[in-house]
Amino acid sequence: MRIVISEIPIEVQKKPIKNMHLQVKPPDGHVVISAPLDISDKAIEIYVRTNLQWVKESIKRFQDQPRNTKRQYVSGETMYIWGKQYFIKFVPDEQKNSFDMQGNVVILRMKKNSTVKQRENYVREQYRLLLKSEIERLLPKWESITGLHCMSWQTKYMITKWGTCNIEKKKLWFNLQLAQKPIKCLEYIILHELNHLRVRHHNSDFVAYMDLYMPNWREIKQELNNLKLDYYDAHNDNTLYKLINQSHYDVIKDAVEIYLNVELAKNKKDAKIIISNVEIQNVFNIEQIKDSSLAFDIVVPVDVKWSLKKSKKNKFVQKWLKIHCQVLLGIELTEFKIISITEVEQQEDSDNDKFSGELLPMGNNKVE
């Protein structure tokens, strides 16, 4: 559910908790309030209005946070690798692409007429190689220290989280942007996500384990959140994503809840099912179809908790859903329809999934 107070959109998440929690989250300062299941919408509004000054000040801090300028990947620009500043030296090369670090210089070789997007994608893949190499070195270290072990892990360019953990499948995800930050920040995120294999929520038990294994984690977290964000985070959010999130979030959330309740009830007829944290993660496979309509897919991660009526034990899982949609092309995006919903695995970034900020796929197809 979304509410708007003093022109500030606020996401309301009702959960089986006792008290309300109001948060202003990175990277863009979006506002989320968690509230007990039985609390009224009016009480939620009053609580937000009581804390409105704090909300506005927190949003302003995110808006004022320094951000990297949009790079063209030309000679003289700077970039960061493991917290160290490097200067880019672009060398035209029609034969091959290469990325070499020499002293405080990164020598980037690509075709002279390569586009900024092509250069960005290539550099991002170099970040992925660097990040994977360090995770392969550091993850076993922290698994040994904590006694916690993941089944698998992958990397992904994310705009709201440094890492995520699928507890049911024991799978970890790490944000590609971590390759730009100091190594200690990556170690903090590795430990953070591993700890979620033991404690799902950020409660006192979770904090106690963080204190046990990394006493200075708070200082590292603060340093990480104070570092410059990528230009992409601040400015390149996809237009269709924004419009769908603002105009049709509640319809999508209701459809997700109905789908999961039906699917989960097939095998868990005696269970009480609670669905929360429905988030539109990505909009991709954008394609124009007949009658000036757009078809596209939405990826939605969802937290699910269920408890058997005869047992007090709760079980938590995270489900990933792909929602195929259609909408009439136009400013209002009318006649929005959900065609199908299927459960999927979370995937790494794919060039086929990328799109521009003007509703144009980044592949060969083009919306005329």
N, C-alpha and C positions, 0 to 999 in steps of 0.2 A: 504494500500500500504506500502511496506517496501523498504527502500533504505539502502545502506551500504556506509558509508563515513569513510575513514581512518580505515577500518576494524571494524567499530562500526555499528551494525544494528540499524536502526531508524524507528520507526513506524510513518507513516504520516497519520494524521486524518484531512480531509478537512471538514470544518464546515461553517455555515453562520455567520462568524465573520469578524471583520475589520482588525485585526492585527495578526501576528504570535506569538505563545507562545511555547517556548522550555522548556521541563521538563525532569529531570532525576529522576525517581521514585523508591520508595522502593518496595520490600526489597533488590533487587539485582542490582539496578542502571540501569534499562532499560530506553531507551531514547524514548520520544514521542514528536512530534511536531504537534501542531494544526495550521492549515493554512486556510485562506479564500478560498472559493470554486473556485474563478476565478484566483488564483495565479498559476504561472507556476512551473513545477517541478524544472527547472533551478534556479528560484528565491529561492525556498525552500533550494536547495543544497547550494547556496551562503550564505544564512542566517545561515545555520548550520556550514559551514566552518568558517564563521566570529566568531562564538562562540565556536569553536572546543576546544580551550584550557580550557574554563570553563566546557564544557561537560566532558572532560577527567578527570579534577580535581574532579568533582562531582561524577563520576563513581568510582574513586579511594577511595573517602570517604566512599562509600557504601561497597566496597571490604575490606577496612580496619576496618570496624565497628566490634566490638567484638561480637562473636557468641558463644552460648552454644556448648559444645562438645556433640557428640552423646552419649546418655545415654544407659547403659545396664540395668538400674533399679536394681542395686545390692547395698548392704550395703556400706555406705560411700560416695555415690554420693549425689549431691545436686540438689534441685529443688526449684522453686519459686511459692509461692501462695500469691496473693495480694501484691506483692512486697517484701515479707519477705522470707529469705532464710531458707530452711529446709534441714535436712540430712535424706537420705533414710536408713531405716533399713529393709532389706528383711528377712521375716520369712517364711520358707517353710510350706505350709499348703495344704494337699491333700483334705480337706473337703470343704473349701469355700475360696472365694476371699474377701479381705477387705482392706480398706484404712483408717487409723486412724491417726489424728494429735495429738501428745502429746508433748507439749512444742515446741522445735525447731526440732522435729523428726517426720517424716512420717513413720508409720509402714505399710509396704506393704506385705500383705499375699497372696501368690499364690502358685500353684503347683511348686515343686522344678524343674521340667523339663520344665516349661513354657518357651516359646521363648521370645526373646526381643520384637518382634512385638506384641505378646499377652500381655505382660506387658505394652507396650506403649499404646495399644488400651484401656486397662482397666484404666490406669491412665488418658488417655484423656477423658474417660467417667466421671471420678471423677471431672475433670476440668469442664465438661459440667454441672454437677449437681451444683457445686459451682457457676458457672457463672449464671445459670438460677435463682438460689436463690437470688443473688444480683440484677439481672435485675428486678425480680418481686418486689423487695423492692424499687429500685431507679427509675424505669421508671415512675410509677405513680407520684412520686415527681416532676420530670421534665415536665411531661405532665401538672401537675397543675400549675407550674411556667410559662410555655410558652403558655398554652391554646391550645397546639397541641396534637393530639391523634392519635396513630397508631391503625390499625385494628388487627394486629397480629405481632408476632416477632418470630424468631428462631435463633439458634446458628449453626455455621459451622466453620470447620477448614479452614482458608483461608491463602493464602501466599502473597497476594499483597494488601489487604485492611483490616483495622481494623473493618469496618462496611460498610453496603450498605443499600440503601433505594429504595424500589419499590414505586414510588410516586403514580402511578395509583391505586395500591391496598393498599396503606398505610401500607406496610409491611416492617419491619426492620430486618436486619441480623447483628449478632455480632460474631466477630472472637473468637474462643475458647481460643486463646492465651491471651486474655484480663484477664483471670483468674490468669495469672502469674504476671500481672502488678498491680501497686497501684490502689486502689479503685477510686481515683480521675481521673485516666485515663479512666476507664469505664464510669464515669459520663460525661467526656468530649465527648466521642464517642456517648453516648446516646443523649446528647444535639445536637451534630453535625448532627446526622441522623434525629432527630426530626425536626431540622431547615430546612432540605431538603423537608419536607412536605409543607413548606411555600415558600422557595426559592430553585429552582432546582440547580442552578449553584453557584460556589464559587465567586460571584460578591460582589460589595460593600454593597448591601443590606444584603447578607448573613453574611458578616463580621460584619455589624452593629448589627444584632441580636445576634451574638455570643458575641460581646462586651457588649451588654445590659444584657444578662443573666449570663455570666461568664467572667468578665473582665480579668482574668488571664489565659484564655484558650491558649494563645500563649506559655506561659511557660510550661503548662501541655503537649501541643502537642510536644514541643521540647524534654521534658523529655521522653515522650513515644517513640518517634522516636530514641532516643539515647540509649534506653535500649537494652539489648542483644536480638538478634533474635533466634528463634529455629534453631537447626541444620538442620531440615527438609527443611527450607526455603533456606538455602545456598547450600545444597548438594544433597537432595534426589529427585530432580525434575525428573519426569518420562521420560525415554528415548523416548518412542513413542510420548509423548506429545511434547518433544523438536523437534523431527524430523518432526512431522506434522506441528508444528508452524513455523518452519524454511523453510520447503520445499513447503507447500501447503496452507499457510495462505491466499494468494491472491485468490486462487480458491475457498476456503471456503467463504471468504468475498463476492466475486461476486455472489456465489450461494445464500447466505443469502439475499443479496440485491434484487436479482431477485424474490426470493420466497416472501419476505415481500411486495415488490411493487405489485405483482400480488394479494396476499391475501388481503392487505389493500385497494387496488383499487376496490375490489368487493363491498365494503360498502362505500367507500369514493371516488367516481368517480371524484368529482370536487376538490379534495385536492392535494396540492403539498406535496410530501413526501420526507423527508430527513433522511437518515439512517447513524448513526455514532457510534463510540466506539464499533466496533465488536471485541470481545475478546474470544479467546479459553480458557474457564474456566476449563475444565476437559476432560479427555479421559478415558473411562471406558467400562465395558462389553467386554473386549478384548477376542476374541475367534478365534482359528485357524480353518479354513474351508478347503475345498478341494483345490487341486492345489497349496498348500503352500501359501495360502493367509490368511490374517488376516481380521476379521470383528471387528468393534468397533463402539462405539457411542461417539460423541463429544457434550458437552454442551456449548452453545454460548449465552451469554447475549448481547443484542443489544439495543441501545438507538434510539428511533424513534420520529421524530418531524413531525407533519403535520399541514398545514394551508389551510383553504378553500379559494378558489380564490376570493370569494366575501367578505371575512372577513380578518381583520388584526390579529385576534387572533390566537395564536399558541397553540397546545396541545402536551404534551410530555408523552410518555409511555416507559416502558422498557419491551421488549419481551425476553423470554427465549426459545431457540430452541434446539432440540435434532437432531443431524445430524448423520445418520447411514452411515458408510463408509466401503469401502474395499480397501485393498492395497496388492500388491505382497510382500511377506516377503523377506527382504534383506536389505543391507546397504542403498541402494538408495530409497527404498520404492516406486518402480515403479508401473505403472498402477493404480494410485490412482483414486477411483471412489466414488462419492456421490450417495448412493442408495435412500435415502429418507430424508425429512426434516419435522419435526413436532413441533408444539408449546407445551411446557411443563411448569409445575410449578417448581420453584426452590425448591430443596429438601435439607434436612439436610444430614450430612454425613451418609453413610451407609457402613457397612462392605462389602457388595456385590459390592460396587463401587471401592474398593481399589485395587491397583495393585502394583507390584514391579517395581524397576527401570530397570529391564532386560526384559521387555515385558511379564512378567508372571502374570496372575491374582492371587490375594491373596486368592482365594477360594480353593476348592478341585481340580478344573480342572487345567491341566498343559499343557503348550505348549511343545511338545517333539521335 
